[in-house]
Amino acid sequence: MSEKEQIILHCHYPLWHSNLLFRNGIIKPLKKPTEAPHETGIGVNNNGFGDNTYLHIGNVISLGGGCLIDLQLTDPRLDMIRLLDTKGDVMVKSCSWAFKTPEFASWNSSHQHNLLWINGGPGRGKTMLTMGIIETLVPQAKLGSSSQAVAYFFCQRTDPRLRSGTSVLRGLLYRVVMECPAIIKRIQRRYDAAGRALFEDINSFYALSEIIREIVQDSSLAGITFIIDALDECEDKLPQLLDLIVSTAASSRVKWLVSSRHYPEIEDRLKQAKVSSLDLEINAKHVASAADNYIEEKTAALARIKKYDENLYLTVLKHLKTRAEGSFLWVSHLCDTLEKAPRRKTISILETFPTSLQTAYHEGWTQMQHMNDGEDLKLCIRILGSMIASRQPLRLADVASLARLPAGFAKDTESIKELVQLCGSFLIIRGDVVDFVHSSARSYLCGIPEFQNCGASKRPGFL
């Protein structure tokens, strides 16, 4: 049995079900063999079971067949694990303040406001807060006696799989099926007619939108919560996605929570519905307190890794708390710098590190321009230009060809890594993959004359 089959079967049919009945291509749970099957059930394909066959927990089944496989472009649950690994574990106390705000309370407890918009500037912790909310809501949904689902998606401009409206809908539907497997039948009917094209052709967004609308009206679900992080990083079909959110938010069966930077074009469309706005700039004091919790976590981790004594630990902790100004990204940037540097340089780094992200980017670019080796500077500019143009993370081996580095670099990944590290204010290496430290780093570089011809510096989606 595959991992998907195990997850779906066990989520939908707890072990207290003694039997399952296969009839007309549908599996239905029975408490006793003599009982009539429940009305709800899930479809299975090509299992070879005879009609009216009783199945027991542990039988090998194939749910959804190729439909589920083709639907999955990415698993947002694993995306969230990756983000947690990159940004640091989310502590519930870091986002507990949001649960006490009138905006969140109104959204969470009533159907008067089914749309909540978390907005704030870069580095303000929107993704951290969103993940904290997901970590709280998902267990609550599982504890409920009725069928509920929390489906989520993380947009990311640097990854082509995570930056389109169609990708968002595929991710949301995948998570819904993982939580409520019976929903697969609504997708399967269309998949039987269209195949993989249902998810990949020019009309996929509109076909998947229709499925979302059907699910929103599905009486077998007690409720469903859709969560989308970083809407501003969705570059294709964003206006259409916003229209879908607004039009379905009127249903009492659905709640939407979205986060983005404070872009007027996003706000204007969301305001067509009864939207509650949780503004991180207005709640700056709460954000600063959450950032303090994050700082304590990051500093404790640094102390373990770098073996700080108590005095050095307290010095780093005090510096971060007095300079962070609520910027999670600035804290992460400085802590990454400290982790990579020898412990003996800790104090000098604290004294010279820029006090804001934009200042950090500016100083990083200035330092690159004053490199002693002019050849390294040219190669670094090529690498940064290739990263802007590619608009997605690149493997080290691909950097050499796309940046048109000299022939000798093609098989010399260590030398490529050294050059990427010289771009450390803007790029980060995870394993053998190179990416921007944050989408704001790419935005900064797009404003520099040297890179204005490297790729689209405009934000597509509202062209």
N, C-alpha and C positions, 0 to 999 in steps of 0.2 A: 504494500500500500504506500502510495506516495505521501509526502508531508502534507500537501494540500488536502488530500482525501482524509487523512487522519484529523486534521484541524477541523474541517467542515463537519465531518460525521460526529465528532465528539462535542463540538460546540452546539450543534443543533439537536443532538439526541443524547441527553445525559444518561449515565449508566443505569438509572432506575428504569429505563425502558427495557422490558425483557424481550420484545420482539419488534421487528419492522416488517411491514407488508409491502411487497412489490406488486403493483397493479397498474396496468396501462402506462407503463413507463414512469411511474411515480412511486417513490418510497414514502410510506406513511408510518408513524409510530403507533404501536399498540401497547397498552399496559398489560393486557392479557390476550392470548390468542383468540378468545371468543368475542372480544370487543370490536365494534365497528371502527374503522380507521378514522383518524381526525381529518378535518377538511383540508388542513394545510399539508403540503408534502413537497418533495423536491425531485426533480427529474434526473434520471441516470441514463447513460448511453452505453450500448454494446456490452452489457454485463452477462448476457446469456441466462438470466434468471427466467424461469417460467412464470406466466401470469398467476397471481394469487399466491406466490411463494412467500413463506415467512422467512425473514432474515434475522439473524442474531447479531448483537454487537460483536464486532470483530470480523464480520464478513468483508471481503475486499470489494469495494465499489469504486466506480469511476464517475465522479460527479461533474457534470458540465462539459466533460470531454475537452476538445480543443478550444471551446469557447472561453473557458476560464484562463487557459494558457495564453491565448491570443489577446485577451482583455488586459492582462498584466503587462504594462509597459515598465512599471516600477512598483514596488511595494512600499507605500508611505510609512508603514511601521518600521521597516528597515532604514528608510531615509531618516526617520526620527532618531533611531539608534546611532546612525552616523553623525547626525548633527549634535547629539548629546556628547558623543566622543570628541567632536571637534570643539564645541563651545564649552564643555564642562557639564556635569550632571546638574539637572534642575532640582533645586530643593523647594519643597512645597512652601516653606516660609518665605521664599523669595517672591512668590506671586500671590500669597494669601491676601495681600492688601486689595487686589483687584476684586476678589470675591465679595468684599465689603462695600464696594462702590455702588451707588444707586443705579448706575448704568448696567452693571453686570447683574445685579439683583433683579432688576426689572426684566432683563432679557432671559434670565435663567428660571424665573419663578412664574412668569405669566405668558400669555400669548398676545399681549398688547404690543410688545416690541420683539419681533422674531429675528431681527437683524442687528447684530452688534459689530461695530467697526472700531478696531484698535488701531490708532494711528500715532505716528511719531517720527522723528528724524532718524537718520542712520545711526546705528550703534546704540539706540535707546533701549534695546532689549525686547523688541516686539516678538522675535522668534522665541526667545527664552520664555516670555510670558505665555505665548501660545502653547508651547510644549508643556508648561506647567499646568495650564488649563486642561489640556488633553489628558495628562496623567491623572487629573482629578476626575474628569467626566467619564472616562472609559470604564473604570471600576464601578462607578455608580450605575452606569447603564447595565452592566453585567449582573449587578445585584438585584435589579428590578425583576418583578414577577412577570411582566409583560415583555413582548419583543420590542426592544429599543436598539438603536445603533448610533455609534459616533464614528463618522467617516471624516478623514482629514487628508490634506495634501500640502506639501511645502514647495512653493514655486522657487526656482533658482535660475537666474538669467544665464549663468555660465554653463548650464547643462541643457542640451537641446531636448532631452526627455522631460524636462521639468519647467518649460517656459511657454507652453501653449494652452489655450483653452481646452482643446481636445485632450491633452495630457491630464489636465486637472480633472475632467469628467471621468476619464478612464481610471485614474487613481481613486477618486471618490467611490465609483461603482465597485471597484475591486474590494475596497474596505467594507462597503455595505454587504457584499456577498460573504466576506469572511465572518461578519458578525451575524448576518441573517441569511443563511444559505438558500432559503426558499425563493429569494429575489432572483436567483440565477435564471428562473424560468422566464422572466420578463426579457432578459437579454438573449436567452437561448432561441426564442422564437424568431427574432430578427437575424441572429447569427446563422440559423439553419438556412435562411434564404440568401444571405449576403456573404457568409464566410468572414474571413479576416478583413475584407474590405469594410465591414461595419465599423471597424476601429481605425482604419488607415486611409480611406479615400477622402476626396474633397468635401464630402457632405457628412463626414463622421461627427463633427461637432453637433450638427443639427439632429442627427439620429440619436446620439447619446443624450442630448437635451430632452428629447421626447421621452426617453426611458426615465430620466430623472423626474420629469413631470408625472409620469405614471407612478413612480415609487412614492412620491410625495402624497399621492392620493390613495395609496395602498392601505386599506383598512386593517390588514393583518399586522401592520406595524403600529405600535403604540405611539411611536415618535422617532424622529431621526434628526440628528444634529450634524450639519456639514461645517467643517472648519477648513479655511484656506489661508495659509500664511504667505506673506509677501506678494500680494496681488500686483503690486507695481512692477514685479519682475516677470509677469506674464506678458509676453510680447506679441502673441498672435491670438486673435479672437477675444481680446480683453473686453471691448465694449459689449460684445454679444454675451460673454460670461456674466458681466455685471447686470445686463438686462435679464438673464435667466435668474440670477439671485433675487433681484427686485421683484420679478413677477411671481416667484414661488414663495417668497417670504410672507405673503398674505395668508398662506395655509396654516391652519392650527396644528398640522402634523409635522411641521418642519421648523428648525431654527438654523440660522446661518451665523457664523462668527468668522469675520475676515480681518486681516491685518495688512497694513501698507503704510508707505510714507504718505504725507498729507498732500496728495496731488489733487488739484481742483477738479480735473476731469473724472477722477474716481469718486470724489465727494458729490459732485453734481448728479451722477447717475444713482448713487446709493440713496441720496435724499429723496428720490422718487418714491421710496418706501418709508415706513416708519422706522428709521434707523436711530439707534442709540450710539453715540460717539464716545469712546473711552480714549481721551486725548492724553498721551503720555507727557506732553509738555505742560498741560494744565496740572497733571498729577506728578509734577517733578519731584516733590518731596517724597512721595511713595516710591518713585523710581529710584531715587537716590538711596533710600533705605534698602530696597531690593539689591541695588548695586553693592551696598556694603556687605550684604550676606554673600554675594558672589565673590567679592574681594576676599572675605575671610576664607572661603573655600579654596580659591586659587592660591592665596598666600600659604595656607596650610600645606597644600600640595607641593608648592615650590620649596617650602622648608624641608619636607621629607626628601624630595629629589636632590636638592642641592646641599642638604645637611646644614641648614642655617642654625646658628646658635640663637638663644632667646633674644639677644640684643639686635641681631641682624633681622630676625623675623619681625620684631616690633617696629623696626625702622622701615622695612618694606611695607608692612601693614599700614602704618601711619601715612606714609607717602601716598599710597594708592587711595586711601580714604579721603585725604585732603585735596587730591588733584583730579579725581575721577569725574566729578560733576555729573554723575548719573550715566556715564557712557560705558556700557558693557564692552563695547568693541575696543575702546581705548585701553581698558583694563586688560583685556585679552591680548592686545597687541604688545603691551609692555611686559606682561608676564611671559609671553612667548619669547621675547627678546632676552629676558633675564634667564629663562631656562636654557637657552642656547649658549649663553655667555659663561665664561669661567666665573666661579663664585667671587673671586678677588675683584672682579670688575662691577660687582653689584652696586656699590655706592656711586661710582662714576656714571653708570647708566642712569640711575635715578636722578642724578644732578643734571644730566644733559638731555634726557628724553623729552621730546616736545610735549606741551601741555594740552594739545587737542589733536584730533585726527587730521584735520586739514593741514595744521602746522606740521604734523608728523609726515604727511605725504610731501609737503613742500620741502621740508628739510631733507627727506630721503632723496627727492629728485635733485636737490642742490648738491648733496654729497656725491651722487652718481656723476653729475656734470664735472665735478672736481677730482675725478679718479686720476691717479698718477699714470695709469696705463690707458692711453687713448684707444688702443685696439679693443681692450675689454669694454670700454664705454660703448663703442660702436656695436659690439656683439650683444651687450645688454639691451641697447635700444632695439636691435632686431628682435630679440626675444620678447620684450614687452610689446612690440608692434605685432608680432605673430600671435600673442595671447589675446590682444584686443581684436584682431581680425578673426580669430578662430571662434570666439564667443563661446568657448567651452573648455573644460580642463583638457590638458594635453599630457600624454605620456612623455617621459624624458626623451625617449628615442624619436618621438615625432617632433619635438621642439627643434632638434638639429636641422631637419629637412624644411620645416615650415619657416624657420627663422633664417634659412639659407646660411647656416654656419659653415665654416670651412670643412672640406671633405673629411679631415681627420677626426672630427667630432662625432661622426655617425655612429661609431662603435665605442666611443669614449664617454660613457654616461657619467663618470666621476667628474670629468671636466665640465660637462653640461651642468651638472649639479652645482659645481662651484660658481659658474656664471649666474645661475638662477639665485643662488644665495646672495650674490652681489646685488640682486634686485629685491632683497629681503623686505624692504618697506612696502612692497606691492604684491609680491608673490610668496607662496608657501608650497612646500613639497610634502605630500602625504604618500608614503610608499614610493612608487615610481611615477606619481601623477603630480603635475604642476597646476596650480590654480591661483586665482587672486585671493588675497587675505580677506577681502570683502568686496561686494559689488561697488562700494563707494571708491575703492582704489582704482578700479577701471574707469569710473566716471571722472575721477580727477585727471587721469592720464589723457582721456579723450579731449580734455580742454587745453592740452599742451600742443603747440604748433607741430612739434615733431611727429605727433601721432594722429593728427586730424585726418589723414588719408588712409589710416590703417583699417578702418571699419566704421560701421554706422555708429556715430556718437549720439544720434537722436534715439529717443525711446519709441520703438515701433508700437503699434497697437492703436494709435489715435491719428495715424497719418491720413 
